[in-house]
């Protein structure tokens, strides 16, 4: 796969990941539709010891989907050499898309790609845009952010910088979709900040946190930042303010048609 001179993944790591993806196709009998980075490297705040969170969507031969006994809709591998490799069957992705599943949305938009996108992926992206339910997306990020902020947000003790970001990014995603309910929130932190219309002082504090995380391991503690704490607390409580949008039958029909086209090719 062709990459830019600014590729954040070291060439030897990328080659190893691509080799493992080739092996997935060969041993599992599937066709990969996309493969991306889904973790802190794609989010824009990796630590020196961050894993490589490789995620992919695949399709199986048509007859596999006609079995009376449904097969597993995921492919999972143990973490080896800091490479975490897992994927979803495309039917699983389709099942979650009408629910405005934020995981599928983020995978589609990841800035780090390990595999050439199948021509099907732009059509999946278009469908995700048309199926967007702002409240469902916001509730996903609200649950995720509160889970990651549990036990530390309302205290004053130092907290690992990793935990800060795992609450901050969901909070910014809620803020971004509050400001623009017609667009799915960006995956990358810098793009999220740009979409969140934050005061310059907060942006500077977040940039300093990114720099601190880039220098330390995943568990290193950092000082508490009251303004960022307040931002996280406020936005995580506002997920319910987003408008909801009912799924229209024609969107379900489109998803069905796209899936049938894919498995019949």
Kinemage of the C-alpha trace (Angstrom):
@kinemage 1
@onewidth
@group {chain A} dominant
@subgroup {mainchain}
@vectorlist {calphas} color= white
{ca unk a 1} P 0.000 0.000 0.000
{ca unk a 2} L 1.342 3.453 -0.925
{ca unk a 3} L 1.942 5.758 2.031
{ca unk a 4} L 2.985 9.381 2.433
{ca unk a 5} L 6.341 10.631 3.688
{ca unk a 6} L 4.498 11.701 6.844
{ca unk a 7} L 3.248 8.190 7.636
{ca unk a 8} L 3.148 7.900 11.462
{ca unk a 9} L 3.641 4.112 11.285
{ca unk a 10} L 7.258 2.926 11.024
{ca unk a 11} L 7.890 1.068 7.719
{ca unk a 12} L 8.869 -2.200 9.408
{ca unk a 13} L 5.718 -2.155 11.574
{ca unk a 14} L 3.554 -1.392 8.575
{ca unk a 15} L 5.090 -4.274 6.623
{ca unk a 16} L 4.426 -6.658 9.516
{ca unk a 17} L 0.807 -5.496 9.829
{ca unk a 18} L 0.259 -5.862 6.076
{ca unk a 19} L 1.741 -9.387 6.199
{ca unk a 20} L -0.645 -10.347 9.000
{ca unk a 21} L -3.584 -8.945 7.048
{ca unk a 22} L -2.521 -10.973 4.006
{ca unk a 23} L -2.508 -14.035 6.271
{ca unk a 24} L -6.035 -13.255 7.480
{ca unk a 25} L -7.334 -13.326 3.900
{ca unk a 26} L -5.475 -16.549 3.132
{ca unk a 27} L -6.307 -18.523 6.277
{ca unk a 28} L -9.859 -17.267 6.865
{ca unk a 29} L -11.019 -17.278 3.247
{ca unk a 30} L -12.281 -13.701 3.430
{ca unk a 31} L -11.816 -10.514 1.415
{ca unk a 32} L -10.735 -7.420 3.323
{ca unk a 33} L -12.694 -4.284 2.498
{ca unk a 34} L -10.622 -1.967 4.670
{ca unk a 35} L -8.051 -2.094 7.473
{ca unk a 36} L -7.231 0.867 9.685
{ca unk a 37} L -5.697 2.034 12.952
{ca unk a 38} L -8.389 2.606 15.572
{ca unk a 39} L -6.515 3.522 18.752
{ca unk a 40} L -4.544 6.411 20.172
{ca unk a 41} L -2.251 6.620 17.151
{ca unk a 42} L -5.209 7.408 14.901
{ca unk a 43} L -6.770 9.599 17.596
{ca unk a 44} L -3.637 11.734 17.609
{ca unk a 45} L -2.268 11.188 21.122
{ca unk a 46} L -0.080 8.054 21.202
{ca unk a 47} L 2.366 7.195 23.972
{ca unk a 48} L 5.753 5.614 23.282
{ca unk a 49} L 4.341 2.251 24.418
{ca unk a 50} L 0.943 2.432 22.692
{ca unk a 51} L -0.288 -0.724 20.970
{ca unk a 52} L -1.122 -0.800 17.276
{ca unk a 53} L -4.910 -1.240 17.250
{ca unk a 54} L -5.536 -2.695 13.792
{ca unk a 55} L -9.194 -3.112 12.852
{ca unk a 56} L -10.700 -4.379 9.629
{ca unk a 57} L -14.003 -5.095 7.906
{ca unk a 58} L -14.249 -8.176 5.694
{ca unk a 59} L -16.714 -10.065 3.529
{ca unk a 60} L -17.032 -13.841 3.132
{ca unk a 61} L -18.186 -15.816 0.063
{ca unk a 62} L -21.934 -15.553 -0.536
{ca unk a 63} L -22.828 -19.095 0.510
{ca unk a 64} L -21.443 -18.513 4.013
{ca unk a 65} L -24.299 -16.065 4.599
{ca unk a 66} L -26.898 -18.637 3.476
{ca unk a 67} L -26.134 -21.172 6.193
{ca unk a 68} L -28.903 -22.074 8.619
{ca unk a 69} L -26.364 -21.887 11.440
{ca unk a 70} L -24.831 -18.391 11.575
{ca unk a 71} L -21.053 -18.349 11.892
{ca unk a 72} L -18.969 -16.014 14.044
{ca unk a 73} L -19.077 -12.446 12.771
{ca unk a 74} L -15.659 -11.439 14.137
{ca unk a 75} L -12.043 -12.463 13.599
{ca unk a 76} L -9.893 -12.000 16.692
{ca unk a 77} L -6.173 -12.455 17.274
{ca unk a 78} L -4.126 -12.234 20.447
{ca unk a 79} L -1.850 -9.229 20.822
{ca unk a 80} L 1.612 -10.126 19.540
{ca unk a 81} L 4.500 -7.641 19.493
{ca unk a 82} L 2.118 -4.802 20.435
{ca unk a 83} L -0.074 -5.464 17.367
{ca unk a 84} L -3.747 -5.937 18.280
{ca unk a 85} L -5.502 -7.332 15.192
{ca unk a 86} L -9.295 -7.798 15.084
{ca unk a 87} L -12.041 -7.459 12.493
{ca unk a 88} L -15.782 -7.479 11.891
{ca unk a 89} L -17.830 -9.193 9.222
{ca unk a 90} L -19.471 -6.640 6.972
{ca unk a 91} L -22.925 -7.871 7.991
{ca unk a 92} L -22.117 -6.993 11.609
{ca unk a 93} L -21.064 -3.517 10.476
{ca unk a 94} L -24.309 -3.137 8.525
{ca unk a 95} L -26.313 -4.214 11.562
{ca unk a 96} L -24.718 -1.507 13.716
{ca unk a 97} L -24.756 1.281 11.143
{ca unk a 98} L -28.506 2.046 11.368
{ca unk a 99} L -27.955 2.574 15.112
{ca unk a 100} L -25.396 5.319 14.334
{ca unk a 101} L -22.713 3.152 15.874
{ca unk a 102} L -19.747 5.422 16.523
{ca unk a 103} L -17.210 2.589 16.219
{ca unk a 104} L -18.127 1.915 12.587
{ca unk a 105} L -18.167 5.662 11.933
{ca unk a 106} L -14.653 6.075 13.331
{ca unk a 107} L -13.211 3.141 11.441
{ca unk a 108} L -14.499 4.599 8.190
{ca unk a 109} L -12.796 7.925 8.903
{ca unk a 110} L -9.497 6.719 10.403
{ca unk a 111} L -6.558 8.769 9.090
{ca unk a 112} L -4.262 5.712 9.207
{ca unk a 113} L -5.049 3.035 6.601
{ca unk a 114} L -3.262 -0.318 6.345
{ca unk a 115} L -5.123 -1.688 3.324
{ca unk a 116} L -6.491 -0.116 0.128
{ca unk a 117} L -10.165 0.700 0.588
{ca unk a 118} L -12.508 -1.436 -1.475
{ca unk a 119} L -14.779 0.619 -3.791
{ca unk a 120} L -17.561 -0.403 -1.416
{ca unk a 121} L -16.175 1.782 1.405
{ca unk a 122} L -17.102 5.216 -0.059
{ca unk a 123} L -20.657 3.913 -0.429
{ca unk a 124} L -20.613 2.751 3.189
{ca unk a 125} L -19.402 6.223 4.217
{ca unk a 126} L -22.247 7.856 2.278
{ca unk a 127} L -24.765 5.553 3.931
{ca unk a 128} L -23.330 6.356 7.376
{ca unk a 129} L -23.826 10.054 6.671
{ca unk a 130} L -27.424 9.495 5.586
{ca unk a 131} L -28.190 7.322 8.621
{ca unk a 132} L -26.711 9.779 11.112
{ca unk a 133} L -28.705 10.010 14.352
{ca unk a 134} L -27.052 12.805 16.401
{ca unk a 135} L -28.503 11.702 19.736
{ca unk a 136} L -27.428 8.074 19.282
{ca unk a 137} L -23.868 9.165 18.477
{ca unk a 138} L -23.832 11.567 21.442
{ca unk a 139} L -25.138 8.913 23.846
{ca unk a 140} L -22.426 6.509 22.687
{ca unk a 141} L -19.735 9.065 23.489
{ca unk a 142} L -21.465 10.068 26.713
{ca unk a 143} L -21.438 6.473 27.996
{ca unk a 144} L -17.853 5.954 26.897
{ca unk a 145} L -16.623 9.186 28.460
{ca unk a 146} L -18.391 8.636 31.777
{ca unk a 147} L -17.105 5.088 31.988
{ca unk a 148} L -13.545 6.319 31.499
{ca unk a 149} L -13.973 9.246 33.899
{ca unk a 150} L -15.586 7.152 36.626
{ca unk a 151} L -13.954 7.532 40.050
{ca unk a 152} L -11.479 10.260 39.105
{ca unk a 153} L -13.289 13.200 37.499
{ca unk a 154} L -14.940 14.415 40.705
{ca unk a 155} L -11.766 14.028 42.780
{ca unk a 156} L -8.602 16.066 42.782
{ca unk a 157} L -5.885 13.432 42.737
{ca unk a 158} L -3.431 13.096 39.812
{ca unk a 159} L -4.681 10.903 36.996
{ca unk a 160} L -2.893 9.041 34.166
{ca unk a 161} L -2.755 11.218 31.061
{ca unk a 162} L -4.243 8.297 29.110
{ca unk a 163} L -7.370 8.442 31.267
{ca unk a 164} L -7.654 12.181 30.644
{ca unk a 165} L -7.789 11.644 26.904
{ca unk a 166} L -10.195 8.726 27.118
{ca unk a 167} L -12.697 11.100 28.718
{ca unk a 168} L -11.722 14.244 26.818
{ca unk a 169} L -12.118 12.840 23.319
{ca unk a 170} L -15.719 11.654 23.901
{ca unk a 171} L -16.526 15.035 25.479
{ca unk a 172} L -15.188 16.867 22.430
{ca unk a 173} L -17.112 14.522 20.116
{ca unk a 174} L -20.343 15.481 21.898
{ca unk a 175} L -19.424 19.164 21.634
{ca unk a 176} L -18.625 18.843 17.918
{ca unk a 177} L -21.919 17.158 17.094
{ca unk a 178} L -23.813 19.661 19.267
{ca unk a 179} L -22.354 22.455 17.147
{ca unk a 180} L -22.979 20.614 13.886
{ca unk a 181} L -25.641 17.878 14.230
{ca unk a 182} L -25.500 17.152 10.498
{ca unk a 183} L -21.935 15.782 10.589
{ca unk a 184} L -20.364 12.790 12.274
{ca unk a 185} L -17.639 13.897 14.721
{ca unk a 186} L -14.061 13.582 13.457
{ca unk a 187} L -11.948 10.749 14.858
{ca unk a 188} L -8.640 12.608 15.172
{ca unk a 189} L -8.169 14.921 18.162
{ca unk a 190} L -6.881 17.911 16.178
{ca unk a 191} L -9.856 17.711 13.839
{ca unk a 192} L -12.158 17.392 16.868
{ca unk a 193} L -10.641 20.496 18.446
{ca unk a 194} L -11.123 22.414 15.194
{ca unk a 195} L -14.780 21.314 15.094
{ca unk a 196} L -15.380 22.155 18.763
{ca unk a 197} L -14.767 25.939 18.701
{ca unk a 198} L -12.759 25.940 21.941
{ca unk a 199} L -11.164 28.986 23.608
{ca unk a 200} L -7.485 29.344 22.715
{ca unk a 201} L -6.433 28.771 26.327
{ca unk a 202} L -8.100 25.360 26.394
{ca unk a 203} L -6.547 24.426 23.057
{ca unk a 204} L -3.106 25.257 24.448
{ca unk a 205} L -3.717 23.090 27.513
{ca unk a 206} L -4.850 20.162 25.365
{ca unk a 207} L -1.815 20.552 23.088
{ca unk a 208} L 0.410 20.428 26.178
{ca unk a 209} L -1.322 17.213 27.284
{ca unk a 210} L -0.676 15.654 23.859
{ca unk a 211} L 2.998 16.513 24.161
{ca unk a 212} L 3.141 15.074 27.684
{ca unk a 213} L 1.536 11.790 26.570
{ca unk a 214} L 3.982 11.509 23.669
{ca unk a 215} L 6.870 11.539 26.171
{ca unk a 216} L 5.506 9.188 28.839
{ca unk a 217} L 4.179 5.655 29.124
{ca unk a 218} L 0.482 4.804 29.182
{ca unk a 219} L 0.201 4.748 32.985
{ca unk a 220} L 2.143 7.920 33.866
{ca unk a 221} L 0.211 10.359 36.062
{ca unk a 222} L -0.325 13.987 35.156
{ca unk a 223} L -1.478 17.051 37.072
{ca unk a 224} L -5.175 17.884 37.059
{ca unk a 225} L -6.336 20.752 34.842
{ca unk a 226} L -9.523 22.321 36.249
{ca unk a 227} L -10.638 23.924 32.956
{ca unk a 228} L -10.349 20.646 31.085
{ca unk a 229} L -12.095 18.849 33.953
{ca unk a 230} L -14.963 21.329 33.674
{ca unk a 231} L -15.164 20.874 29.896
{ca unk a 232} L -15.329 17.086 30.239
{ca unk a 233} L -17.942 17.229 32.982
{ca unk a 234} L -20.135 19.706 31.093
{ca unk a 235} L -20.100 18.006 27.701
{ca unk a 236} L -20.607 14.469 28.985
{ca unk a 237} L -23.805 15.673 30.667
{ca unk a 238} L -25.168 17.225 27.462
{ca unk a 239} L -25.562 14.146 25.261
{ca unk a 240} L -29.332 14.188 25.794
{ca unk a 241} L -29.612 17.652 24.233
{ca unk a 242} L -28.979 16.343 20.736
{ca unk a 243} L -31.911 15.934 18.352
{ca unk a 244} L -32.953 12.399 17.507
{ca unk a 245} L -33.702 11.153 14.036
{ca unk a 246} L -35.905 8.198 13.189
{ca unk a 247} L -34.591 5.646 10.739
{ca unk a 248} L -36.485 5.698 7.477
{ca unk a 249} L -37.342 2.489 5.655
{ca unk a 250} L -35.582 3.598 2.484
{ca unk a 251} L -32.279 3.712 4.347
{ca unk a 252} L -32.758 0.121 5.510
{ca unk a 253} L -33.596 -0.852 1.937
{ca unk a 254} L -30.426 0.837 0.720
{ca unk a 255} L -28.339 -1.022 3.281
{ca unk a 256} L -29.905 -4.334 2.226
{ca unk a 257} L -29.248 -3.605 -1.439
{ca unk a 258} L -25.651 -2.601 -0.813
{ca unk a 259} L -25.018 -5.760 1.204
{ca unk a 260} L -26.538 -7.966 -1.520
{ca unk a 261} L -24.430 -6.292 -4.199
{ca unk a 262} L -21.323 -6.850 -2.137
{ca unk a 263} L -21.793 -10.567 -1.398
{ca unk a 264} L -22.817 -11.302 -4.984
{ca unk a 265} L -19.657 -9.838 -6.530
